[in-house]
Amino acid sequence: MTTTVAVFGSCNMDLVAYVGTAPERGETVLGREFRTAPGGKGANQAVAAARAGAESLLIGAIGEDDFGGALREALRGYGVGTRGLRTAPGSSGTAHIVVDDEGGNSIVVVPGANAAVDGLAPGDAELIAGADVLLLQLEIPLSGVAAAASTARAAGVPVVLTPAPAAELPDRLLADVDLLVPNEHEAAVLTGRAGPRDALAELLRRVPEVVITLGSAGALHGDRTGEVREVPAHQVRAVDTTAAGDTFVGVLAARRAAGYDALDALREASAASALAVGRHGAMASMPTAQEITRFRNERG
């Protein structure tokens, strides 16, 4: 049976420059390539879930510009439902990304139409209530994130939140979250604790389940049973890490919605992320369910 992942979040056009070494402040460097590609944390996670085999839909906003139409068509092409994607006055969101030869990246996001997603539009509540899981991030106004989480909680739909970009979060929002998935930096911002295990313990006082992603060091999982699990990352050559985190979370949400236990869902997400970092781009780098299975069979 196909499961449904509803993603309430951002949709951007990525403007990506590839360079040997990223510029320091005040420095100008020559790039070797430039690409435009659909992105945004919400859209990326929706595509990751769809590519992994879930029925995925994005609830958010695009602008009236050419980017808006291109974003809608791209999402449809990746199998993401767009009936919750509204058109807002003005420009679409953009992300300005610099990718260096080590696969690292730095990103500046200009919200554009995403700023209009400050609450639920007509029909959004029904889309959320009909899903098996709701996936959230923080590239839209916090009021919209909170409204979506509250709606899901009332409908009995599990809520997964990626607290990115990093920000302190009110307890009333975290009370509606079932699974929190920060990276190490975001966990430190939320807790004031530098060590991931200390941050994990602190976060578990506020939410019932937490996964802290640690990049090439893997991921740390904990819940209120008190058990802490470490899931190692697959060692691969990184080409472009732009969508690694979104791939991880999108696949994790899809697998949890499908009933996978925590450990196996994390292994699926880890494999998907490893495949994604070995390819250029955001959505274009995300693996299919068949590719994830083949990778896991080969790697063990």
Helices and strands as residue ranges (DSSP letters): E 4-8, E 12-19, E 31-39, H 41-51, E 55-62, H 66-77, E 80-87, E 93-99, E 105-110, G 112-116, H 124-129, E 133-136, H 142-155, E 159-161, H 171-174, E 179-180, H 184-191, H 196-203, E 209-213, G 215-217, E 219-223, E 228-231, H 244-257, H 262-277, G 283-285, H 289-299
